[in-house]
Amino acid sequence: MTGPVRPADAAGERTEAVLSRLQLLVTRKLDGLLQGDYAGLLPGPGSEAGESREYRPGDDVRRMDWPVTARTTTPHVRRTVADRELETWLAVDLSASLDFGTGRWLKRDVVVAATAALTHLTVRGGNRIGAVIGTGAEPPPTPTRRWRPAPPPPAGPPTLTRVPARSGRREAQALLRAVAHTPLRPGRGDLGALVDLLNRPPRRRGLAVVISDFLAPPAQWGRPLRKLRVRHDVLAIEVVDPRELELPDVGVLPVADPETGQLHEVQTADPRLRRRYAEEAAAQRAANAAEMRAAGAGHLLLRTDRDWLLDMVRFVAAQRHARTRGTTR
């Protein structure tokens, strides 16, 4: 005899069903996109020394092969071979602001989908993948007895979870499930602290990916991102909803901040307000892009109203073309 299905069990079953469909979609559309055992989403030049060739304009002068240059009196550069084993770390932001979406997906769904695509692209040939997951504060304990109304207790620090880097598809699936089953808790997250977890402890050179809506000011996460770029190839995946870029004219619109719970009523019929909102949103996104560019990180924008998988495919193709352009005869 079976008992009633609890809401938590039903939610878990729905999450597993969504993950199964998502993995099938990713496998069907991304297989064959990256050839070779060690190609990643941002294929780098590698670190193992290879053969030398003549210098061409645009080559990195830090790779000059001075002994060969001295013997031949012609500038040569040392080619490198990519490491066969790639270590990828994900910083996955699951703060409460991700629980929003007015397009085909919630922002949280796009984050989980991007994580699934990254695990599929990187977990091959013994490559390892790990993650740090950040969300809001732990919920405060509920008092057993209350004689008079009291203000809510202050929110604690954000919750940060680390999933060790391991190789193998089974471990990659466990990482994906850890991301998909992480509850979104109220309270503000700390994106800077989340990114900084990828800097401690120091790891071998690899790929670091930050997935977030980047609503936190760049001053909070810019410096940890630049520090991360010193040792690793860095990719920033920014998840955006169209209503975060512009407001529709729908009259009085109640708006709630998912991180603080504050409720505001906005008169969207005012064209000046909509224009100011669009200008401020554009300025915020431009500041994010400038900070990522200054850090030397790749920038991939995914929207909830577009085909996220197609955007990822286009980004990978553009990155591979940019990396190989000018390096072959």
Long-range contacts (C-beta under 8 A, 24 or more apart in sequence): 12-181, 15-180, 15-181, 18-109, 18-180, 19-112, 19-116, 19-176, 19-177, 19-180, 22-112, 22-113, 22-116, 23-116, 23-120, 23-173, 23-176, 25-309, 26-113, 26-116, 26-117, 26-120, 26-309, 27-120, 29-309, 29-313, 30-117, 30-120, 30-121, 30-309, 30-313, 33-121, 33-313, 33-316, 33-317, 34-121, 34-316, 34-320, 37-84, 37-124, 37-125, 38-82, 38-83, 38-84, 38-85, 38-86, 38-125, 38-127, 39-82, 40-86, 40-88, 40-121, 40-122, 40-127, 40-207, 40-233, 41-118, 41-121, 41-122, 41-207, 41-209, 41-235, 41-316, 41-319, 42-207, 42-233, 42-235, 42-298, 42-319, 43-82, 43-319, 43-320, 43-323, 44-82, 44-207, 44-233, 44-323, 45-80, 45-82, 45-323, 46-80, 46-81, 46-82, 46-83, 47-80, 47-83, 47-205, 48-80, 48-81, 48-82, 48-83, 49-78, 49-80, 49-81, 50-78, 50-79, 50-80, 50-81, 51-78, 51-79, 52-76, 52-77, 52-78, 52-79, 53-77, 53-79, 56-326, 58-326, 84-125, 84-126, 85-125, 85-126, 85-127, 85-128, 86-122, 86-127, 86-128, 86-206, 86-207, 87-127, 87-128, 87-129, 87-130, 87-165, 87-203, 87-204, 87-206, 87-207, 88-118, 88-122, 88-127, 88-128, 88-129, 88-130, 88-165, 88-206, 88-207, 88-208, 88-209, 89-129, 89-130, 89-131, 89-132, 89-165, 89-198, 89-203, 89-206, 89-207, 89-208, 89-209, 89-232, 90-115, 90-118, 90-129, 90-130, 90-131, 90-132, 90-208, 90-209, 90-210, 90-211, 91-131, 91-132, 91-134, 91-194, 91-195, 91-197, 91-198, 91-208, 91-209, 91-210, 91-211, 91-212, 92-131, 92-132, 92-133, 92-134, 92-179, 92-211, 93-134, 93-189, 93-191, 93-194, 93-210, 93-211, 93-212, 93-213, 94-133, 94-134, 94-135, 94-179, 94-182, 94-184, 94-189, 95-134, 95-135, 95-136, 95-158, 95-184, 95-188, 95-189, 95-191, 95-212, 95-259, 96-135, 96-136, 96-184, 96-185, 96-186, 96-187, 96-189, 96-258, 96-259, 97-213, 97-215, 97-258, 97-259, 98-184, 98-213, 98-239, 99-184, 99-258, 100-241, 100-258, 101-241, 101-304, 102-241, 102-242, 102-243, 102-304, 102-305, 103-241, 103-242, 103-303, 103-304, 103-305, 103-306, 104-304, 104-305, 104-306, 105-304, 105-308, 106-304, 107-213, 107-239, 107-240, 107-241, 107-304, 108-184, 109-304, 110-239, 110-302, 110-303, 110-304, 110-308, 111-179, 111-211, 111-212, 111-239, 112-176, 112-179, 112-180, 113-308, 113-309, 114-211, 114-237, 114-239, 114-302, 114-308, 114-312, 115-175, 115-176, 115-179, 115-211, 116-176, 117-309, 117-312, 118-209, 119-172, 119-173, 119-175, 119-176, 120-172, 121-316, 122-207, 123-167, 123-168, 123-169, 123-171, 123-172, 126-167, 127-167, 128-165, 128-166, 128-167, 129-165, 129-166, 129-167, 129-171, 129-172, 129-175, 130-162, 130-163, 130-164, 130-165, 130-166, 130-175, 131-162, 131-163, 131-175, 131-178, 131-179, 132-160, 132-161, 132-162, 132-163, 132-194, 132-197, 132-198, 133-160, 133-161, 133-162, 133-163, 133-178, 133-179, 133-182, 134-158, 134-159, 134-160, 134-161, 134-189, 134-190, 134-191, 134-193, 134-194, 135-159, 135-182, 135-183, 135-184, 135-185, 135-189, 136-184, 136-185, 136-186, 136-187, 136-188, 136-189, 136-259, 137-185, 137-186, 137-187, 138-185, 139-185, 139-186, 155-186, 155-187, 155-188, 156-187, 157-190, 158-187, 158-188, 158-189, 158-190, 158-193, 158-194, 159-185, 160-193, 160-194, 160-197, 162-197, 184-258, 186-258, 186-259, 186-260, 186-261, 187-259, 188-259, 188-260, 189-216, 189-259, 190-216, 190-220, 191-216, 191-220, 191-221, 192-216, 192-220, 192-221, 192-223, 192-224, 195-221, 195-224, 195-225, 195-228, 196-224, 196-227, 198-224, 198-228, 198-232, 199-224, 199-227, 199-228, 202-231, 203-231, 203-232, 205-231, 205-232, 206-232, 206-233, 207-232, 207-233, 207-234, 207-235, 208-232, 208-233, 208-234, 208-235, 209-234, 209-235, 209-236, 209-237, 210-234, 210-235, 210-236, 210-237, 210-297, 211-237, 211-239, 212-236, 212-237, 212-238, 212-239, 213-238, 213-239, 213-240, 213-244, 214-238, 214-288, 215-244, 215-284, 218-287, 218-288, 218-290, 218-291, 221-291, 222-291, 222-294, 222-295, 225-291, 225-292, 225-295, 225-297, 226-294, 226-295, 226-296, 228-295, 229-295, 229-296, 229-297, 233-298, 234-295, 234-296, 234-297, 234-298, 235-297, 235-298, 235-299, 235-300, 236-292, 236-297, 236-298, 236-299, 236-300, 237-300, 237-302, 238-285, 238-288, 238-299, 238-300, 238-301, 238-302, 239-302, 239-303, 239-304, 240-285, 240-301, 240-302, 240-303, 240-304, 241-303, 241-304, 241-305, 242-303, 242-304, 242-305, 244-281, 245-278, 245-281, 245-282, 245-285, 246-274, 246-277, 246-278, 246-281, 247-273, 247-274, 247-277, 247-278, 249-274
